Amino acid sequence: MAMEASEIEALIKAALPDARVAIDDLAGDGDHYAATVVSECFRGISRVKQHQIVYAALRGRMGGALHALALQTSAPE
């Protein structure tokens, strides 16, 4: 079952209320997305940890309802 981009954004913003989130559907199938997430909570932590925070926000949907998510994360400049 595919996910809507708005659902992905809502899950991320629920976990990271200050985040700026942009979601792109890469294949038009609701299974392959790219997300850019900018949040102050990423400041000073590794890229791997930033991605782990985003994946945790998705509450286990990666690999199931959401097949692929290309992530770009950063702290605000």
Rosetta silent file (secondary structure, phi, psi, omega in degrees, C-alpha in Angstrom):
SEQUENCE: MAMEASEIEALIKAALPDARVAIDDLAGDGDHYAATVVSECFRGISRVKQHQIVYAALRGRMGGALHALALQTSAPE
SCORE:     score description
SCORE:     0.000 S_00000001
   1 L     0.000  128.749 -176.973    0.000    0.000    0.000 S_00000001
   2 L   -77.372  160.857  175.909    1.442    3.353   -1.063 S_00000001
   3 L  -112.373  148.469  173.333    1.808    6.439    1.119 S_00000001
   4 L   -83.543  147.563  177.280    0.848    9.987    0.256 S_00000001
   5 H   -57.711  -37.047 -179.081    3.561   12.658    0.402 S_00000001
   6 H   -64.565  -32.091  177.530    1.383   14.613    2.836 S_00000001
   7 H   -69.714  -41.038  177.427    1.374   11.648    5.252 S_00000001
   8 H   -61.397  -47.612  179.758    5.171   11.437    5.164 S_00000001
   9 H   -60.231  -43.861 -179.201    5.428   15.172    5.804 S_00000001
  10 H   -62.972  -41.512  178.697    2.926   15.003    8.681 S_00000001
  11 H   -63.513  -43.163  179.817    4.800   12.160   10.388 S_00000001
  12 H   -65.491  -44.665 -178.750    8.120   14.008   10.132 S_00000001
  13 H   -68.726  -27.976  176.078    6.620   17.279   11.385 S_00000001
  14 H   -65.274  -37.555  179.917    4.940   15.490   14.293 S_00000001
  15 H   -84.020  -30.836 -177.571    8.365   14.288   15.454 S_00000001
  16 L  -129.192   79.642 -172.177   10.260   17.455   14.435 S_00000001
  17 L   -58.816  -26.536 -178.803    7.836   20.386   14.795 S_00000001
  18 L   -85.733   -3.546 -170.565   10.384   22.987   13.669 S_00000001
  19 L   -68.568  142.631  164.735   11.308   21.071   10.494 S_00000001
  20 E   -97.495  123.719 -173.777   11.063   22.424    6.980 S_00000001
  21 E  -125.430  130.905  173.130   10.087   19.411    4.899 S_00000001
  22 E  -126.450  127.538 -178.003    9.936   19.026    1.113 S_00000001
  23 E  -119.195  132.459  175.612    8.755   15.730   -0.378 S_00000001
  24 E  -122.086  130.479  174.872    9.059   14.710   -4.042 S_00000001
  25 E   -83.833  108.358 -171.859    7.390   11.608   -5.518 S_00000001
  26 L   -73.355  -31.866 -173.643   10.217   10.279   -7.696 S_00000001
  27 L  -119.042   -3.325 -178.430    8.292    7.662   -9.687 S_00000001
  28 L    73.541   14.745 -175.780    4.678    8.776   -9.396 S_00000001
  29 L  -110.958   -0.233 -178.934    3.819    5.510   -7.664 S_00000001
  30 L    72.831    9.012 -179.879    3.587    6.600   -4.025 S_00000001
  31 L  -117.535  -19.005 -174.658    6.417    4.222   -3.113 S_00000001
  32 E  -125.805  109.403 -176.368    9.585    6.120   -4.095 S_00000001
  33 E  -125.545  159.913  167.127   10.152    9.534   -2.567 S_00000001
  34 E  -120.537  137.725  179.452   12.916   12.029   -1.941 S_00000001
  35 E  -129.910  137.517  170.471   12.720   14.176    1.194 S_00000001
  36 E  -113.299  123.984 -176.786   14.646   17.227    2.274 S_00000001
  37 E  -127.575  122.904  178.861   14.378   17.871    6.001 S_00000001
  38 E  -119.113  121.458 -178.059   15.908   20.904    7.714 S_00000001
  39 L  -147.931  144.843  177.436   15.690   21.060   11.508 S_00000001
  40 H   -63.384  -27.630 -177.814   17.604   22.691   14.329 S_00000001
  41 H   -67.048  -13.751  178.441   17.697   19.346   16.141 S_00000001
  42 H   -82.571  -11.256 -175.889   20.185   18.112   13.509 S_00000001
  43 L   -61.472  125.828  174.590   22.807   20.667   14.511 S_00000001
  44 L    82.060    4.788  177.894   26.015   19.012   15.660 S_00000001
  45 L  -115.873  158.241 -175.212   24.992   15.418   15.014 S_00000001
  46 L   -66.984  158.453  177.240   26.152   13.060   12.300 S_00000001
  47 H   -59.999  -38.553  178.618   24.288   12.582    9.034 S_00000001
  48 H   -60.993  -46.167  179.490   23.634    8.953   10.004 S_00000001
  49 H   -64.539  -38.541  177.037   21.980   10.041   13.269 S_00000001
  50 H   -58.713  -45.969 -179.852   19.943   12.680   11.396 S_00000001
  51 H   -66.161  -37.770  177.706   18.615   10.002    9.043 S_00000001
  52 H   -61.882  -37.576  178.525   17.869    7.677   11.969 S_00000001
  53 H   -64.129  -43.360  179.285   15.746   10.430   13.536 S_00000001
  54 H   -66.225  -45.712  179.123   13.740   10.819   10.327 S_00000001
  55 H   -60.271  -39.043  177.300   13.299    7.057    9.901 S_00000001
  56 H   -63.053  -36.219  178.817   12.103    6.814   13.528 S_00000001
  57 H   -63.366  -25.138 -178.587    9.549    9.547   12.794 S_00000001
  58 L   -81.600   -1.787  171.947    8.091    7.314   10.059 S_00000001
  59 L    49.975   51.953  172.853    7.127    4.757   12.735 S_00000001
  60 L    78.930    7.977 -178.722    8.124    1.566   10.984 S_00000001
  61 L   -80.613  -17.978  177.264    6.613    2.387    7.577 S_00000001
  62 E   -63.779  133.760  179.657    9.976    2.173    5.767 S_00000001
  63 L    85.999   -9.761  177.589   10.170   -1.076    3.864 S_00000001
  64 L  -117.489  -96.517  179.502    6.416   -1.577    4.112 S_00000001
  65 L   -64.730  -28.299 -179.630    4.031    1.195    3.100 S_00000001
  66 E  -117.382  111.334 -174.083    7.025    3.258    1.997 S_00000001
  67 L   -76.620  -45.640 -175.090    9.421    1.370   -0.239 S_00000001
  68 E  -144.767  136.570  177.594   12.177    3.963   -0.795 S_00000001
  69 E  -139.615  110.834  174.429   13.043    7.358    0.652 S_00000001
  70 E   -84.273  123.634 -174.539   16.114    9.303   -0.472 S_00000001
  71 E  -110.685  139.965  164.717   16.986   11.699    2.365 S_00000001
  72 E  -127.030  122.510 -178.669   18.808   14.985    2.544 S_00000001
  73 E  -127.107  151.571  176.651   18.998   16.378    6.058 S_00000001
  74 E  -167.860  164.230  170.145   20.646   19.427    7.577 S_00000001
  75 L   -86.505  155.850  177.622   20.456   22.071   10.266 S_00000001
  76 L   -62.165  149.731  178.436   19.327   25.545    9.197 S_00000001
  77 L   -84.975    0.000    0.000   22.067   27.863    7.980 S_00000001
